[in-house]
Amino acid sequence: MTTTIESAGPGSEVAGMNGTPILPPLLGDGEGKYRILVLGNSGSGKSTTARVLSKILSIPFISIDELHWGPNWYQAPAAELIEKVQKAMDDTDGSWIAEGDYMHKLNSYVVDRATDVIWLDPPLMLYFPRIFTRTIARLLGFAPPCAPGCPESVREAFFSKDSILWWCLSQHWRNRRRNEERMRWIGIGCEGKEGDGVEREGVPRLEGRRRMRRLAGWGEERDLWLDAVRAMRKAE
């Protein structure tokens, strides 16, 4: 049985039991800049959430999917992907919102540079129908592909080991374990739950202040948190 590591709640303010300062929904760098990484399994709502944040905060959106995939399903090697991600960051004024993981190629490259890490962890039964519907829409041409020049086919969608549907199902629990391990190191509200230095799920020890939040449930937590971000932005 997997033990879920809970983060602080989704509202506009969180405080530790020991009287630590109340925190806003986004930490930023203390100088008005926000570098946000949105994590989660395929179909969990990363792109939608990141684009909403981009509009609320008026800062650039970086799709790591689009940097990784090239025409005809070309996959950028690790060094090339890191270079592309760094260039995308350099092209901003110091604030950005990125979505996607690619830990097997980026390791903790983006996490280390983020002021805030947002983990979307909805139930599989909520987001699998959503990714199934999105796949059908892409096959019928009613939705754009995951990256330019990467059209999906019926064979790839339903009869291939590289199917996004199979990936979503097979990675749900692994993705959760991996992000639970990250929460041990940098999760807000997870003080005292640090790992023991043993690498699990390929997640090395993460350094820096606690800056990761878990937004779970059927969407209410995410919506409340986004409302808190809007209120914070309005008050600035």
C-alpha positions as a LaTeX table, in Angstrom:
\begin{tabular}{lrrr}
\hline
Residue & $x$ (\AA) & $y$ (\AA) & $z$ (\AA) \\
\hline
Met1 & 0.00 & 0.00 & 0.00 \\
Thr2 & 1.37 & 3.38 & $-0.99$ \\
Thr3 & 1.49 & 6.08 & 1.66 \\
Thr4 & 0.57 & 9.42 & 0.17 \\
Ile5 & 2.57 & 12.39 & 1.35 \\
Glu6 & 0.25 & 15.33 & 1.79 \\
Ser7 & 1.31 & 18.89 & 1.14 \\
Ala8 & $-0.13$ & 22.02 & 2.59 \\
Gly9 & $-3.63$ & 22.83 & 1.43 \\
Pro10 & $-4.52$ & 24.55 & $-1.84$ \\
Gly11 & $-5.74$ & 27.85 & $-0.41$ \\
Ser12 & $-4.06$ & 31.20 & $-0.52$ \\
Glu13 & $-2.18$ & 30.74 & 2.73 \\
Val14 & $-0.40$ & 27.86 & 4.46 \\
Ala15 & 1.28 & 27.80 & 7.83 \\
Gly16 & 3.34 & 25.23 & 9.65 \\
Met17 & 2.40 & 23.77 & 13.01 \\
Asn18 & 5.42 & 25.43 & 14.60 \\
Gly19 & 4.23 & 28.94 & 13.80 \\
Thr20 & 6.20 & 29.36 & 10.58 \\
Pro21 & 5.24 & 32.36 & 8.42 \\
Ile22 & 2.06 & 32.13 & 6.36 \\
Leu23 & 2.87 & 31.48 & 2.72 \\
Pro24 & 1.13 & 32.75 & $-0.43$ \\
Pro25 & $-0.08$ & 30.35 & $-3.16$ \\
Leu26 & 3.14 & 31.03 & $-5.07$ \\
Leu27 & 6.49 & 31.75 & $-3.47$ \\
Gly28 & 8.41 & 33.37 & $-6.32$ \\
Asp29 & 11.97 & 34.52 & $-5.80$ \\
Gly30 & 11.11 & 37.36 & $-3.46$ \\
Glu31 & 11.87 & 39.93 & $-6.18$ \\
Gly32 & 8.68 & 39.66 & $-8.20$ \\
Lys33 & 9.79 & 36.79 & $-10.46$ \\
Tyr34 & 8.03 & 33.43 & $-10.73$ \\
Arg35 & 9.57 & 30.32 & $-12.25$ \\
Ile36 & 6.91 & 27.63 & $-12.08$ \\
Leu37 & 7.10 & 23.97 & $-13.05$ \\
Val38 & 3.82 & 22.04 & $-13.39$ \\
Leu39 & 4.17 & 18.26 & $-13.00$ \\
Gly40 & 1.76 & 15.35 & $-13.39$ \\
Asn41 & 0.96 & 12.31 & $-15.50$ \\
Ser42 & $-0.13$ & 12.59 & $-19.12$ \\
Gly43 & $-3.67$ & 13.96 & $-19.19$ \\
Ser44 & $-3.62$ & 15.28 & $-15.64$ \\
Gly45 & $-4.17$ & 18.86 & $-16.77$ \\
Lys46 & $-0.60$ & 20.21 & $-16.84$ \\
Ser47 & $-0.89$ & 22.18 & $-20.08$ \\
Thr48 & $-4.30$ & 23.63 & $-19.24$ \\
Thr49 & $-3.20$ & 24.68 & $-15.76$ \\
Ala50 & 0.08 & 26.12 & $-17.01$ \\
Arg51 & $-1.66$ & 28.15 & $-19.71$ \\
Val52 & $-4.16$ & 29.52 & $-17.18$ \\
Leu53 & $-1.28$ & 30.51 & $-14.90$ \\
Ser54 & 0.50 & 32.12 & $-17.82$ \\
Lys55 & $-2.53$ & 34.37 & $-18.44$ \\
Ile56 & $-3.07$ & 35.18 & $-14.76$ \\
Leu57 & 0.56 & 36.16 & $-14.19$ \\
Ser58 & 1.27 & 37.47 & $-17.70$ \\
Ile59 & 4.46 & 35.43 & $-17.99$ \\
Pro60 & 5.67 & 33.09 & $-20.78$ \\
Phe61 & 4.55 & 29.48 & $-21.07$ \\
Ile62 & 7.16 & 26.84 & $-21.96$ \\
Ser63 & 5.93 & 23.49 & $-23.27$ \\
Ile64 & 8.67 & 20.94 & $-22.69$ \\
Asp65 & 6.65 & 18.52 & $-24.85$ \\
Glu66 & 7.06 & 20.82 & $-27.84$ \\
Leu67 & 10.78 & 21.22 & $-27.16$ \\
His68 & 11.26 & 17.47 & $-26.87$ \\
Trp69 & 9.27 & 16.33 & $-29.90$ \\
Gly70 & 10.17 & 17.32 & $-33.45$ \\
Pro71 & 8.43 & 16.57 & $-36.76$ \\
Asn72 & 7.74 & 12.87 & $-37.42$ \\
Trp73 & 8.12 & 12.07 & $-33.71$ \\
Tyr74 & 11.79 & 13.00 & $-33.50$ \\
Gln75 & 12.94 & 12.92 & $-29.87$ \\
Ala76 & 15.58 & 15.41 & $-28.76$ \\
Pro77 & 18.53 & 13.75 & $-26.95$ \\
Ala78 & 19.20 & 14.86 & $-23.38$ \\
Ala79 & 21.88 & 17.43 & $-24.23$ \\
Glu80 & 19.78 & 18.97 & $-27.00$ \\
Leu81 & 16.68 & 19.12 & $-24.80$ \\
Ile82 & 18.57 & 20.81 & $-21.96$ \\
Glu83 & 19.94 & 23.35 & $-24.43$ \\
Lys84 & 16.43 & 24.06 & $-25.78$ \\
Val85 & 14.96 & 24.40 & $-22.30$ \\
Gln86 & 17.75 & 26.74 & $-21.21$ \\
Lys87 & 17.28 & 28.91 & $-24.33$ \\
Ala88 & 13.54 & 29.11 & $-23.68$ \\
Met89 & 14.25 & 30.25 & $-20.13$ \\
Asp90 & 16.90 & 32.73 & $-21.29$ \\
Asp91 & 14.40 & 34.27 & $-23.72$ \\
Thr92 & 12.18 & 35.37 & $-20.80$ \\
Asp93 & 12.66 & 38.27 & $-18.39$ \\
Gly94 & 13.29 & 35.83 & $-15.54$ \\
Ser95 & 9.73 & 34.56 & $-15.08$ \\
Trp96 & 8.30 & 31.50 & $-16.82$ \\
Ile97 & 5.85 & 28.62 & $-16.48$ \\
Ala98 & 6.97 & 25.22 & $-17.76$ \\
Glu99 & 5.00 & 22.00 & $-17.89$ \\
Gly100 & 6.31 & 18.49 & $-18.32$ \\
Asp101 & 8.72 & 16.18 & $-16.57$ \\
Tyr102 & 11.20 & 14.33 & $-18.83$ \\
Met103 & 13.24 & 13.50 & $-15.73$ \\
His104 & 15.01 & 10.72 & $-17.63$ \\
Lys105 & 16.60 & 13.41 & $-19.81$ \\
Leu106 & 16.46 & 16.60 & $-17.74$ \\
Asn107 & 17.06 & 15.03 & $-14.31$ \\
Ser108 & 16.35 & 17.89 & $-11.86$ \\
Tyr109 & 17.42 & 20.64 & $-14.28$ \\
Val110 & 14.07 & 22.46 & $-14.31$ \\
Val111 & 13.11 & 21.61 & $-10.71$ \\
Asp112 & 16.37 & 23.14 & $-9.47$ \\
Arg113 & 15.61 & 26.41 & $-11.28$ \\
Ala114 & 11.95 & 26.65 & $-10.28$ \\
Thr115 & 10.73 & 28.90 & $-7.48$ \\
Asp116 & 7.50 & 26.85 & $-7.34$ \\
Val117 & 6.71 & 23.25 & $-8.29$ \\
Ile118 & 3.03 & 22.33 & $-8.70$ \\
Trp119 & 2.14 & 18.61 & $-8.78$ \\
Leu120 & $-1.28$ & 17.79 & $-10.25$ \\
Asp121 & $-2.42$ & 14.44 & $-8.85$ \\
Pro122 & $-6.08$ & 13.82 & $-9.78$ \\
Pro123 & $-7.64$ & 10.32 & $-9.65$ \\
Leu124 & $-6.95$ & 8.16 & $-12.69$ \\
Met125 & $-10.68$ & 7.68 & $-13.27$ \\
Leu126 & $-11.02$ & 11.45 & $-13.65$ \\
Tyr127 & $-8.31$ & 12.13 & $-16.19$ \\
Phe128 & $-8.10$ & 8.89 & $-18.20$ \\
Pro129 & $-11.48$ & 9.56 & $-19.89$ \\
Arg130 & $-10.19$ & 13.06 & $-20.60$ \\
Ile131 & $-7.04$ & 11.82 & $-22.34$ \\
Phe132 & $-9.09$ & 9.21 & $-24.22$ \\
Thr133 & $-11.41$ & 11.94 & $-25.51$ \\
Arg134 & $-8.43$ & 14.13 & $-26.41$ \\
Thr135 & $-6.86$ & 11.27 & $-28.37$ \\
Ile136 & $-10.06$ & 10.74 & $-30.37$ \\
Ala137 & $-10.24$ & 14.48 & $-31.06$ \\
Arg138 & $-6.65$ & 14.46 & $-32.32$ \\
Leu139 & $-7.32$ & 11.48 & $-34.57$ \\
Leu140 & $-10.31$ & 13.28 & $-36.07$ \\
Gly141 & $-8.41$ & 16.53 & $-36.46$ \\
Phe142 & $-10.47$ & 18.43 & $-33.91$ \\
Ala143 & $-7.52$ & 19.00 & $-31.54$ \\
Pro144 & $-3.88$ & 19.88 & $-32.25$ \\
Pro145 & $-1.17$ & 17.21 & $-31.83$ \\
Cys146 & 1.06 & 17.15 & $-28.75$ \\
Ala147 & 3.73 & 18.90 & $-30.84$ \\
Pro148 & 3.79 & 20.33 & $-34.39$ \\
Gly149 & 4.40 & 17.66 & $-37.03$ \\
Cys150 & 3.50 & 14.75 & $-34.73$ \\
Pro151 & 0.13 & 13.43 & $-35.89$ \\
Glu152 & $-1.32$ & 10.42 & $-34.09$ \\
Ser153 & $-2.64$ & 7.34 & $-35.88$ \\
Val154 & $-5.19$ & 4.73 & $-34.83$ \\
Arg155 & $-2.47$ & 2.09 & $-34.67$ \\
Glu156 & $-0.22$ & 4.21 & $-32.48$ \\
Ala157 & $-3.10$ & 5.30 & $-30.26$ \\
Phe158 & $-4.62$ & 1.88 & $-29.62$ \\
Phe159 & $-2.30$ & $-0.90$ & $-30.77$ \\
Ser160 & 1.22 & 0.26 & $-29.94$ \\
Lys161 & 3.40 & $-0.04$ & $-26.86$ \\
Asp162 & 4.04 & 3.70 & $-27.36$ \\
Ser163 & 0.33 & 4.50 & $-27.09$ \\
Ile164 & $-0.35$ & 7.60 & $-25.00$ \\
Leu165 & $-3.32$ & 5.75 & $-23.49$ \\
Trp166 & $-1.15$ & 2.86 & $-22.35$ \\
Trp167 & 1.48 & 5.31 & $-21.11$ \\
Cys168 & $-1.14$ & 7.12 & $-19.03$ \\
Leu169 & $-2.32$ & 3.87 & $-17.42$ \\
Ser170 & 1.12 & 2.35 & $-16.87$ \\
Gln171 & 2.69 & 5.53 & $-15.49$ \\
His172 & $-0.01$ & 6.64 & $-13.05$ \\
Trp173 & 1.35 & 4.92 & $-9.95$ \\
Arg174 & 4.98 & 5.34 & $-10.93$ \\
Asn175 & 4.43 & 9.05 & $-11.48$ \\
Arg176 & 2.78 & 9.31 & $-8.07$ \\
Arg177 & 5.63 & 7.50 & $-6.31$ \\
Arg178 & 8.21 & 9.67 & $-8.06$ \\
Asn179 & 6.49 & 12.90 & $-7.05$ \\
Glu180 & 5.89 & 11.66 & $-3.51$ \\
Glu181 & 9.65 & 11.21 & $-3.29$ \\
Arg182 & 10.16 & 14.76 & $-4.51$ \\
Met183 & 7.70 & 15.94 & $-1.88$ \\
Arg184 & 9.91 & 14.41 & 0.81 \\
Trp185 & 12.70 & 16.75 & $-0.20$ \\
Ile186 & 10.96 & 19.97 & $-1.24$ \\
Gly187 & 7.27 & 19.61 & $-0.37$ \\
Ile188 & 5.63 & 22.45 & 1.55 \\
Gly189 & 4.23 & 21.05 & 4.76 \\
Cys190 & 6.40 & 17.94 & 4.58 \\
Glu191 & 9.06 & 19.06 & 7.03 \\
Gly192 & 10.62 & 16.15 & 8.88 \\
Lys193 & 9.80 & 13.67 & 6.10 \\
Glu194 & 13.11 & 13.92 & 4.23 \\
Gly195 & 14.35 & 10.83 & 2.47 \\
Asp196 & 17.20 & 8.76 & 3.80 \\
Gly197 & 19.56 & 9.52 & 0.91 \\
Val198 & 18.59 & 6.37 & $-1.01$ \\
Glu199 & 17.54 & 7.13 & $-4.58$ \\
Arg200 & 14.01 & 5.85 & $-5.26$ \\
Glu201 & 12.10 & 5.95 & $-8.52$ \\
Gly202 & 15.17 & 7.61 & $-10.03$ \\
Val203 & 14.66 & 10.73 & $-7.89$ \\
Pro204 & 17.92 & 12.02 & $-6.39$ \\
Arg205 & 18.09 & 14.19 & $-3.31$ \\
Leu206 & 16.70 & 17.64 & $-4.12$ \\
Glu207 & 18.13 & 20.77 & $-2.56$ \\
Gly208 & 16.79 & 24.22 & $-1.79$ \\
Arg209 & 13.80 & 25.57 & 0.06 \\
Arg210 & 10.49 & 23.74 & 0.20 \\
Arg211 & 8.53 & 24.89 & $-2.83$ \\
Met212 & 6.43 & 21.96 & $-4.09$ \\
Arg213 & 2.65 & 21.64 & $-3.66$ \\
Arg214 & 0.36 & 18.70 & $-4.40$ \\
Leu215 & $-3.07$ & 19.47 & $-5.84$ \\
Ala216 & $-5.19$ & 16.30 & $-5.73$ \\
Gly217 & $-8.87$ & 15.41 & $-5.78$ \\
Trp218 & $-11.47$ & 15.96 & $-8.47$ \\
Gly219 & $-10.45$ & 19.48 & $-9.43$ \\
Glu220 & $-11.69$ & 21.57 & $-6.51$ \\
Glu221 & $-8.23$ & 21.88 & $-4.95$ \\
Arg222 & $-6.76$ & 23.08 & $-8.22$ \\
Asp223 & $-9.58$ & 25.58 & $-8.75$ \\
Leu224 & $-9.29$ & 26.96 & $-5.21$ \\
Trp225 & $-5.55$ & 27.32 & $-5.64$ \\
Leu226 & $-5.95$ & 29.14 & $-8.97$ \\
Asp227 & $-8.47$ & 31.48 & $-7.32$ \\
Ala228 & $-5.87$ & 32.17 & $-4.62$ \\
Val229 & $-3.28$ & 32.97 & $-7.30$ \\
Arg230 & $-5.74$ & 35.37 & $-8.95$ \\
Ala231 & $-6.37$ & 37.08 & $-5.61$ \\
Met232 & $-2.64$ & 37.34 & $-4.97$ \\
Arg233 & $-2.07$ & 38.84 & $-8.41$ \\
Lys234 & $-4.88$ & 41.32 & $-7.94$ \\
Ala235 & $-3.44$ & 42.44 & $-4.62$ \\
Glu236 & 0.06 & 43.05 & $-6.01$ \\
\hline
\end{tabular}
